[in-house]
Amino acid sequence: MLENGLIMALIILVINVCYVSFFTIRMILTLKGYRYYAALVSMIEIVVYIFGLGLVLDNLNEIQNVVAYAVGYGLGVLAGMKLEEKLALGYITVNVITKEYDKDLPKQLRAEGYGVTTWAANGLEGERMALQVLTPRKYELKLYNKIKELDPKSFIIAYEPKTIYGGFLVKSVKRGKLGNE
């Protein structure tokens, strides 16, 4: 009897991890504008949800099932976030502030395949160079590492742009230059 109860709790936990992972991915797809993929994921998500909730409601008298449902929900959030990191959908814009004019940071980043726009800036301690780099999120860490390698004292801020139109990056990504190691 106890073994069946633990197996049921484990099944509920796994189902809820799957459900919440699908939920997280669907929300991210929706926010990024992938509406058809989001709709497809939502169909799978709801089937998993109904099945898991049904198991809990049919066995509501067993507290371990409720606990398994709650723990599965929390683990599902973590799993969904990990999946999203792996998918790395969309783009990021990275603003870099450097005082290293002589290292020609923009030229070296462009040689790596990044689209870089620069302008002169002034900070508390004098003149700086400001760079704006747009890259697919899957190359985010590679870009940070390259910037730190070229200028360890640079100031970096990153954010996700909502809309991108035209420019160098669209052509460069299609050619696959950034992905070449």
C-alpha positions as a LaTeX table, in Angstrom:
\begin{tabular}{lrrr}
\hline
Residue & $x$ (\AA) & $y$ (\AA) & $z$ (\AA) \\
\hline
Met1 & 0.00 & 0.00 & 0.00 \\
Leu2 & 2.78 & 2.44 & 0.98 \\
Glu3 & 4.73 & 1.54 & $-2.18$ \\
Asn4 & 1.72 & 2.32 & $-4.41$ \\
Gly5 & 1.32 & 5.68 & $-2.64$ \\
Leu6 & 4.96 & 6.60 & $-3.27$ \\
Ile7 & 4.76 & 5.53 & $-6.90$ \\
Met8 & 1.63 & 7.67 & $-7.35$ \\
Ala9 & 3.38 & 10.64 & $-5.70$ \\
Leu10 & 6.40 & 10.17 & $-7.97$ \\
Ile11 & 4.18 & 10.02 & $-11.06$ \\
Ile12 & 2.40 & 13.22 & $-9.98$ \\
Leu13 & 5.74 & 14.94 & $-9.36$ \\
Val14 & 7.11 & 13.99 & $-12.80$ \\
Ile15 & 3.88 & 15.00 & $-14.54$ \\
Asn16 & 3.90 & 18.40 & $-12.85$ \\
Val17 & 7.56 & 19.00 & $-13.70$ \\
Cys18 & 6.64 & 18.32 & $-17.36$ \\
Tyr19 & 3.52 & 20.49 & $-17.20$ \\
Val20 & 5.24 & 23.52 & $-15.67$ \\
Ser21 & 8.19 & 23.17 & $-18.03$ \\
Phe22 & 5.79 & 23.28 & $-20.98$ \\
Phe23 & 4.01 & 26.23 & $-19.35$ \\
Thr24 & 7.27 & 28.16 & $-18.97$ \\
Ile25 & 8.35 & 27.44 & $-22.54$ \\
Arg26 & 4.91 & 28.43 & $-23.87$ \\
Met27 & 5.05 & 31.74 & $-22.02$ \\
Ile28 & 8.50 & 32.50 & $-23.38$ \\
Leu29 & 7.47 & 31.56 & $-26.91$ \\
Thr30 & 4.43 & 33.82 & $-26.56$ \\
Leu31 & 6.51 & 36.75 & $-25.29$ \\
Lys32 & 9.04 & 36.31 & $-28.09$ \\
Gly33 & 6.32 & 36.28 & $-30.75$ \\
Tyr34 & 6.48 & 32.59 & $-31.74$ \\
Arg35 & 2.68 & 32.29 & $-31.61$ \\
Tyr36 & 2.24 & 29.07 & $-33.59$ \\
Tyr37 & 4.88 & 27.21 & $-31.62$ \\
Ala38 & 3.31 & 28.58 & $-28.42$ \\
Ala39 & $-0.09$ & 27.27 & $-29.52$ \\
Leu40 & 1.37 & 23.83 & $-30.25$ \\
Val41 & 3.15 & 23.67 & $-26.90$ \\
Ser42 & $-0.03$ & 24.80 & $-25.13$ \\
Met43 & $-1.96$ & 21.84 & $-26.54$ \\
Ile44 & 0.60 & 19.42 & $-25.10$ \\
Glu45 & 0.76 & 21.41 & $-21.88$ \\
Ile46 & $-2.98$ & 21.23 & $-21.22$ \\
Val47 & $-3.15$ & 17.47 & $-21.80$ \\
Val48 & $-0.33$ & 16.92 & $-19.30$ \\
Tyr49 & $-1.98$ & 19.36 & $-16.86$ \\
Ile50 & $-5.39$ & 17.67 & $-16.96$ \\
Phe51 & $-3.86$ & 14.24 & $-16.50$ \\
Gly52 & $-1.72$ & 15.34 & $-13.53$ \\
Leu53 & $-4.46$ & 17.36 & $-11.84$ \\
Gly54 & $-6.86$ & 14.46 & $-12.30$ \\
Leu55 & $-4.48$ & 12.12 & $-10.49$ \\
Val56 & $-4.18$ & 14.56 & $-7.59$ \\
Leu57 & $-7.91$ & 15.20 & $-7.33$ \\
Asp58 & $-8.72$ & 11.48 & $-7.50$ \\
Asn59 & $-6.31$ & 10.87 & $-4.62$ \\
Leu60 & $-6.75$ & 14.07 & $-2.63$ \\
Asn61 & $-6.92$ & 12.18 & 0.65 \\
Glu62 & $-3.20$ & 11.33 & 0.30 \\
Ile63 & $-1.15$ & 14.31 & 1.48 \\
Gln64 & 1.99 & 13.08 & $-0.32$ \\
Asn65 & 0.17 & 13.61 & $-3.63$ \\
Val66 & $-0.48$ & 17.27 & $-2.83$ \\
Val67 & 3.13 & 17.69 & $-1.67$ \\
Ala68 & 4.38 & 15.96 & $-4.84$ \\
Tyr69 & 2.22 & 18.30 & $-6.93$ \\
Ala70 & 3.68 & 21.36 & $-5.20$ \\
Val71 & 7.28 & 20.13 & $-5.37$ \\
Gly72 & 6.78 & 19.17 & $-9.02$ \\
Tyr73 & 5.54 & 22.68 & $-9.73$ \\
Gly74 & 8.66 & 24.25 & $-8.22$ \\
Leu75 & 10.99 & 21.84 & $-9.99$ \\
Gly76 & 9.08 & 22.47 & $-13.22$ \\
Val77 & 9.79 & 26.19 & $-12.97$ \\
Leu78 & 13.49 & 25.46 & $-12.60$ \\
Ala79 & 13.44 & 22.93 & $-15.45$ \\
Gly80 & 11.56 & 25.34 & $-17.72$ \\
Met81 & 14.06 & 28.09 & $-17.04$ \\
Lys82 & 16.95 & 25.73 & $-17.81$ \\
Leu83 & 15.27 & 24.70 & $-21.07$ \\
Glu84 & 14.80 & 28.34 & $-22.01$ \\
Glu85 & 18.49 & 29.02 & $-21.38$ \\
Lys86 & 19.37 & 26.14 & $-23.70$ \\
Leu87 & 16.98 & 27.33 & $-26.41$ \\
Ala88 & 18.32 & 30.92 & $-26.11$ \\
Leu89 & 15.62 & 32.40 & $-28.33$ \\
Gly90 & 15.86 & 35.94 & $-29.61$ \\
Tyr91 & 18.59 & 38.55 & $-29.47$ \\
Ile92 & 20.36 & 40.67 & $-26.91$ \\
Thr93 & 21.79 & 44.13 & $-27.21$ \\
Val94 & 25.01 & 44.66 & $-25.31$ \\
Asn95 & 26.23 & 48.17 & $-24.53$ \\
Val96 & 29.92 & 48.37 & $-23.71$ \\
Ile97 & 31.76 & 51.37 & $-22.33$ \\
Thr98 & 35.55 & 51.28 & $-22.65$ \\
Lys99 & 38.43 & 53.72 & $-22.40$ \\
Glu100 & 40.68 & 51.44 & $-24.48$ \\
Tyr101 & 40.65 & 53.30 & $-27.80$ \\
Asp102 & 44.05 & 51.91 & $-28.75$ \\
Lys103 & 42.95 & 48.27 & $-28.58$ \\
Asp104 & 40.37 & 48.85 & $-31.32$ \\
Leu105 & 37.72 & 46.75 & $-29.61$ \\
Pro106 & 35.10 & 47.36 & $-32.35$ \\
Lys107 & 37.40 & 46.08 & $-35.09$ \\
Gln108 & 38.21 & 42.91 & $-33.15$ \\
Leu109 & 34.54 & 42.23 & $-32.38$ \\
Arg110 & 33.63 & 42.80 & $-36.03$ \\
Ala111 & 36.32 & 40.30 & $-37.03$ \\
Glu112 & 34.47 & 37.77 & $-34.83$ \\
Gly113 & 31.26 & 38.44 & $-36.81$ \\
Tyr114 & 29.44 & 40.83 & $-34.47$ \\
Gly115 & 27.69 & 43.96 & $-35.68$ \\
Val116 & 29.12 & 46.87 & $-33.71$ \\
Thr117 & 28.10 & 50.52 & $-33.63$ \\
Thr118 & 30.35 & 52.97 & $-31.78$ \\
Trp119 & 30.29 & 56.56 & $-30.65$ \\
Ala120 & 32.32 & 58.86 & $-28.42$ \\
Ala121 & 31.12 & 59.25 & $-24.85$ \\
Asn122 & 32.18 & 61.12 & $-21.73$ \\
Gly123 & 32.27 & 59.57 & $-18.27$ \\
Leu124 & 33.25 & 60.77 & $-14.83$ \\
Glu125 & 36.91 & 60.14 & $-15.57$ \\
Gly126 & 36.99 & 61.49 & $-19.13$ \\
Glu127 & 36.50 & 60.28 & $-22.67$ \\
Arg128 & 35.20 & 56.81 & $-23.37$ \\
Met129 & 34.11 & 54.81 & $-26.37$ \\
Ala130 & 30.57 & 53.43 & $-26.31$ \\
Leu131 & 29.76 & 50.31 & $-28.32$ \\
Gln132 & 26.43 & 48.73 & $-29.07$ \\
Val133 & 26.51 & 45.08 & $-30.11$ \\
Leu134 & 23.48 & 43.06 & $-31.21$ \\
Thr135 & 23.80 & 39.28 & $-31.16$ \\
Pro136 & 21.63 & 36.16 & $-31.02$ \\
Arg137 & 21.22 & 35.06 & $-27.39$ \\
Lys138 & 22.95 & 31.76 & $-28.09$ \\
Tyr139 & 26.20 & 33.73 & $-28.54$ \\
Glu140 & 25.70 & 35.89 & $-25.43$ \\
Leu141 & 28.32 & 34.24 & $-23.22$ \\
Lys142 & 30.80 & 34.00 & $-26.09$ \\
Leu143 & 30.43 & 37.76 & $-26.61$ \\
Tyr144 & 30.89 & 38.56 & $-22.90$ \\
Asn145 & 34.00 & 36.40 & $-22.76$ \\
Lys146 & 35.47 & 38.06 & $-25.85$ \\
Ile147 & 34.82 & 41.56 & $-24.47$ \\
Lys148 & 36.37 & 40.63 & $-21.11$ \\
Glu149 & 39.36 & 39.12 & $-22.90$ \\
Leu150 & 39.89 & 42.28 & $-24.96$ \\
Asp151 & 39.14 & 44.75 & $-22.14$ \\
Pro152 & 38.70 & 43.32 & $-18.64$ \\
Lys153 & 37.82 & 46.77 & $-17.27$ \\
Ser154 & 34.98 & 47.45 & $-19.71$ \\
Phe155 & 31.51 & 48.28 & $-18.39$ \\
Ile156 & 28.83 & 45.99 & $-19.90$ \\
Ile157 & 25.05 & 46.29 & $-19.88$ \\
Ala158 & 22.79 & 43.86 & $-21.77$ \\
Tyr159 & 19.08 & 43.87 & $-22.55$ \\
Glu160 & 16.64 & 42.20 & $-24.93$ \\
Pro161 & 15.33 & 44.32 & $-27.79$ \\
Lys162 & 11.67 & 43.83 & $-28.73$ \\
Thr163 & 11.91 & 44.74 & $-32.42$ \\
Ile164 & 14.80 & 44.50 & $-34.86$ \\
Tyr165 & 14.66 & 45.73 & $-38.42$ \\
Gly166 & 17.40 & 45.81 & $-41.05$ \\
Gly167 & 21.09 & 46.34 & $-40.50$ \\
Phe168 & 24.24 & 44.26 & $-40.68$ \\
Leu169 & 23.27 & 41.55 & $-38.21$ \\
Val170 & 20.41 & 40.04 & $-40.19$ \\
Lys171 & 22.70 & 39.28 & $-43.16$ \\
Ser172 & 25.60 & 38.14 & $-40.97$ \\
Val173 & 23.53 & 35.66 & $-38.97$ \\
Lys174 & 22.09 & 34.18 & $-42.16$ \\
Arg175 & 25.64 & 33.58 & $-43.42$ \\
Gly176 & 26.47 & 31.92 & $-40.11$ \\
Lys177 & 29.68 & 33.83 & $-39.44$ \\
Leu178 & 29.09 & 34.09 & $-35.67$ \\
Gly179 & 28.66 & 30.36 & $-35.24$ \\
Asn180 & 32.04 & 29.52 & $-36.77$ \\
Glu181 & 34.65 & 28.84 & $-34.13$ \\
\hline
\end{tabular}
